[in-house]
């Protein structure tokens, strides 16, 4: 049986790390990416790490014709991991239409081709943003979803609903949504990591770019939240741990171990860490002094959230293992490698 997996957004941050873990687990990988927020050189780095070069197709998955052509070229795909999406919370508030067009159309085009070609398995990159600002913490899979605080978050909630409804009438197709918390860090080889084009929207690349001297100072958005130090709290998970969860989910689908044909799981560490704690930990483990300033709260940000991972740990047989300290060290090693420091 073919073990060819399509990874959309596979040259992106989480996608590239997941391609590495899939290849290490014996899968053949086809990457589809339009390179809107990544670089083709990532494919070279993946090959250096694993000794295998994944196939690459430059494809805009929000375009129905391009997506159909991709699937017609690779008719032996057995499963898909769908990362390809616009993902910046703040930007989505400013550009809601672009986020809805890109994120929803790409998923719909993929599902349409899965039905057409009878491809049975999809793992979807969802997000803890579907919980909004929860009334109780930590959040479990039974925590009610709330109206999203941003168009980005809303595209994830709508995408989950699309998959649920699609699976109801297509019982031969199985989907798993992994609700990520906050992925950070880089591969231990420092050959791949988070490298956003332009000004980073995520905290850790802004930290490492500031430490490397590319940014004058780090902005901490809000110090008046109802948290111990006034800064927002998140559940930061190492990107390699997160990538391994995708391999587990793909195997669950291929081996038909799922309990229903639409499932969803929290993928985090179960620990809440504040922005200020993360900044101070970075300075402690790297010895780099980080200039920062307190800025106003950012539109679309929630106050605090972290996961209860009991269900995903038990049901998937997976858990996050890496500490925040070693994760931040890996992010700094990656930044130094990229900048030649």
C-alpha positions in Angstrom: 0.0 0.0 0.0 1.2 3.5 -0.8 2.2 5.6 2.1 2.2 9.0 0.2 1.1 11.9 2.3 0.2 15.3 1.0 1.3 18.1 3.3 -0.2 21.5 2.4 1.8 24.4 3.6 4.8 22.0 4.0 7.5 24.6 3.6 6.0 26.7 6.4 7.0 26.5 10.1 4.9 23.6 11.5 4.6 22.0 8.1 8.3 21.6 7.5 8.9 20.1 10.9 6.0 17.7 10.3 7.4 16.7 6.9 10.7 15.7 8.7 8.8 13.6 11.3 6.7 11.9 8.5 9.8 11.0 6.5 11.5 9.7 9.6 8.5 7.5 10.2 8.7 6.0 6.7 6.2 8.1 4.8 6.7 9.5 1.3 5.7 13.2 1.3 4.4 15.6 -1.3 4.5 19.3 -0.3 2.0 21.7 -1.8 2.7 25.4 -0.9 2.3 28.7 -2.7 5.4 30.1 -0.9 3.4 33.2 0.3 5.0 33.0 3.7 7.9 30.6 3.3 10.9 29.8 1.1 11.7 27.0 -1.3 15.1 26.5 0.3 13.2 24.8 3.2 13.0 21.7 0.9 16.8 21.6 0.8 17.0 21.8 4.6 14.5 19.0 5.0 16.6 16.8 2.6 19.7 17.6 4.7 18.0 16.5 7.9 16.3 13.3 6.6 18.4 12.3 3.6 15.2 12.3 1.5 13.9 15.1 -0.7 10.1 15.5 -0.5 8.3 16.2 -3.8 7.3 19.9 -4.1 4.4 21.4 -6.0 3.9 25.2 -6.0 0.1 25.4 -5.7 -2.4 27.9 -4.5 -5.0 25.6 -2.8 -7.6 28.4 -2.7 -7.7 28.0 -6.5 -10.0 25.2 -7.4 -8.3 24.4 -10.8 -4.8 24.4 -9.3 -5.9 22.1 -6.5 -7.6 19.7 -8.9 -4.5 19.6 -11.1 -2.4 18.8 -8.0 -4.6 15.8 -7.0 -4.7 14.6 -10.6 -0.9 14.5 -10.7 -0.6 12.6 -7.4 -3.4 10.0 -7.6 -1.7 7.7 -5.1 -2.0 10.1 -2.1 -3.5 8.1 0.9 -3.8 11.0 3.4 -3.5 14.7 3.8 -2.3 17.1 6.5 -3.6 20.5 5.8 -1.6 23.4 7.2 -1.8 25.9 4.4 -3.6 29.0 5.8 -3.1 32.6 6.6 -2.4 32.6 10.3 -1.7 36.0 11.9 -4.4 37.1 14.4 -3.7 40.8 14.2 -3.5 40.8 10.4 -6.8 38.9 10.1 -8.5 41.8 12.0 -7.3 44.2 9.3 -7.8 41.8 6.3 -10.9 39.6 7.2 -12.0 39.0 3.6 -8.5 37.7 2.5 -8.5 35.3 5.5 -12.0 33.9 4.8 -11.2 33.5 1.0 -7.9 31.8 1.5 -8.5 29.6 4.6 -12.0 28.4 3.8 -11.6 27.9 0.0 -8.5 25.9 0.4 -10.2 23.4 2.8 -13.3 23.2 0.6 -11.2 22.4 -2.5 -9.2 19.7 -0.6 -12.4 18.0 0.7 -13.9 18.2 -2.8 -11.0 16.3 -4.2 -10.9 13.8 -1.4 -14.5 12.9 -2.2 -13.8 12.8 -6.0 -10.8 10.6 -5.6 -11.9 8.6 -2.5 -9.0 9.7 -0.3 -10.1 8.7 3.2 -7.9 10.6 5.7 -7.4 14.2 6.6 -5.6 15.8 9.6 -6.5 19.5 9.9 -4.4 22.2 11.5 -6.9 23.8 13.9 -6.3 26.1 16.9 -7.2 26.8 20.5 -8.6 30.1 19.2 -11.9 28.2 18.7 -12.4 28.4 22.5 -12.2 32.2 22.5 -11.7 33.5 26.0 -12.8 30.4 28.0 -14.9 30.8 31.3 -12.9 28.0 32.9 -9.2 26.9 32.6 -7.6 24.7 31.5 -9.7 23.9 28.4 -10.7 20.3 27.6 -12.2 19.0 24.4 -15.6 19.4 26.1 -15.0 23.2 26.7 -17.7 25.0 24.7 -16.4 26.9 21.7 -17.0 30.6 21.9 -17.3 33.3 19.2 -13.8 33.8 17.9 -11.9 37.0 18.9 -10.5 37.3 15.4 -11.3 36.4 11.8 -8.4 34.0 11.8 -9.9 32.2 14.8 -13.3 32.2 13.1 -11.9 30.5 10.0 -10.7 27.7 12.2 -14.1 27.3 13.9 -15.9 27.4 10.5 -13.4 24.9 9.1 -14.1 22.5 11.9 -17.9 22.8 11.2 -17.3 22.2 7.5 -15.4 19.0 8.2 -17.9 17.8 10.8 -20.8 18.4 8.3 -18.9 16.9 5.4 -18.0 13.8 7.4 -21.6 13.2 8.4 -22.7 12.7 4.8 -19.4 11.1 3.7 -18.9 8.3 6.2 -16.0 6.8 4.2 -13.9 9.9 4.9 -12.2 10.5 8.3 -11.0 13.8 9.7 -9.0 14.8 12.8 -8.7 18.4 13.9 -5.7 19.1 16.1 -6.3 22.2 18.2 -2.9 23.7 18.6 -1.9 25.9 21.4 1.2 28.0 20.8 4.0 26.3 18.8 7.5 27.6 19.4 11.1 26.5 19.0 13.0 24.9 16.1 14.4 21.6 15.0 17.4 20.5 17.1 19.7 20.6 14.0 18.9 24.3 13.7 18.3 23.7 9.9 14.6 24.6 10.0 12.6 26.9 12.3 10.2 29.8 12.3 11.2 32.3 9.7 8.3 34.6 8.9 8.7 36.9 5.9 8.6 40.5 7.0 7.9 41.6 10.5 7.0 38.6 12.8 3.5 38.4 14.1 4.4 35.7 16.7 6.2 36.3 19.9 9.3 34.0 19.8 10.6 35.0 16.3 10.2 38.6 17.4 12.2 37.8 20.6 15.0 36.0 18.6 15.1 38.7 16.0 15.4 41.4 18.7 18.2 39.4 20.4 20.0 39.1 17.0 19.8 42.9 16.6 17.3 42.9 13.7 14.6 44.6 15.8 15.2 47.6 18.1 13.1 46.3 20.9 10.4 43.8 21.7 6.8 45.1 22.2 4.8 43.3 24.9 1.2 43.9 24.1 -0.6 44.7 27.4 0.5 44.4 31.0 -2.9 45.0 32.5 -4.5 41.6 32.0 -6.0 39.7 34.9 -2.9 37.5 35.3 -0.2 37.3 38.0 2.2 39.6 36.1 -0.4 41.4 33.9 0.8 39.9 30.7 -1.1 37.4 28.6 -0.8 33.6 29.3 -0.4 30.9 26.6 0.4 27.2 26.4 3.7 27.1 24.5 4.5 23.7 22.8 7.7 22.7 21.1 7.2 22.4 17.4 8.8 19.0 17.2 6.5 17.6 19.9 3.6 19.1 17.9 4.8 17.6 14.7 5.0 14.2 16.3 1.3 14.5 17.2 0.5 14.8 13.4 2.3 11.5 12.7 0.3 9.8 15.5 -2.9 11.2 14.1 -2.1 10.1 10.5 -1.4 6.6 11.7 -4.6 6.6 13.7 -6.6 7.3 10.5 -4.6 5.0 8.2 -4.9 2.1 10.7 -8.6 3.0 11.2 -8.3 3.3 15.0 -10.5 6.4 15.2 -13.6 6.3 17.4 -15.7 8.5 15.0 -15.1 9.8 11.4 -14.7 13.3 12.8 -12.5 13.8 15.9 -10.7 16.7 17.6 -7.9 16.9 20.1 -6.1 19.5 22.2 -2.4 19.6 21.4 -0.5 21.5 24.1 1.6 21.0 27.2 -1.0 21.7 29.9 1.1 24.5 31.3 0.3 28.2 31.1 3.3 30.6 30.7 3.0 34.4 30.6 4.6 36.5 28.0 6.8 38.1 30.6 7.8 34.7 32.0 8.8 33.6 28.5 10.9 36.7 27.8 12.7 36.4 31.1 13.3 32.6 30.6 14.8 33.4 27.1 17.2 35.9 28.7 18.1 33.3 31.4 18.8 30.4 29.1 20.7 32.4 26.4 22.4 35.1 28.5 21.2 37.7 26.0 19.7 40.9 27.4 16.5 41.7 25.6 15.2 45.4 25.3 11.5 45.5 25.5 8.7 48.0 25.9 5.1 47.7 27.0 2.6 48.5 24.2 -1.2 48.7 24.2 -3.2 45.5 24.0 -3.5 44.1 20.5 -6.8 43.6 18.8 -7.9 39.9 18.7 -5.7 38.7 21.5 -7.3 36.8 24.4 -6.2 37.1 28.0 -5.2 33.6 29.0 -5.6 30.0 27.8 -3.9 26.7 28.3 -4.8 23.1 27.6 -6.0 20.1 29.5 -4.3 17.4 27.5 -5.6 14.4 29.4 -7.8 13.2 26.6 -5.3 13.6 23.8 -2.5 12.0 25.9 -4.7 9.0 26.6 -6.5 8.6 23.3 -3.6 9.3 21.0 -0.8 7.9 23.2 1.1 11.2 22.6 2.4 13.8 25.0 4.6 16.9 24.8 8.0 16.2 26.3 10.3 19.1 25.7 10.7 21.9 28.3 10.2 25.6 27.6 13.9 26.2 28.4 15.2 23.7 25.8 12.6 25.0 23.3 13.8 28.6 23.6 17.4 27.5 23.3 16.5 25.7 20.0 14.8 28.9 18.7 17.9 30.9 19.5 20.2 28.3 17.9 18.0 28.5 14.7 18.1 32.3 14.7 21.8 32.4 15.0 22.2 29.8 12.3 20.0 31.9 9.9 21.8 35.1 10.7 25.3 33.6 10.7 25.9 34.7 14.3 
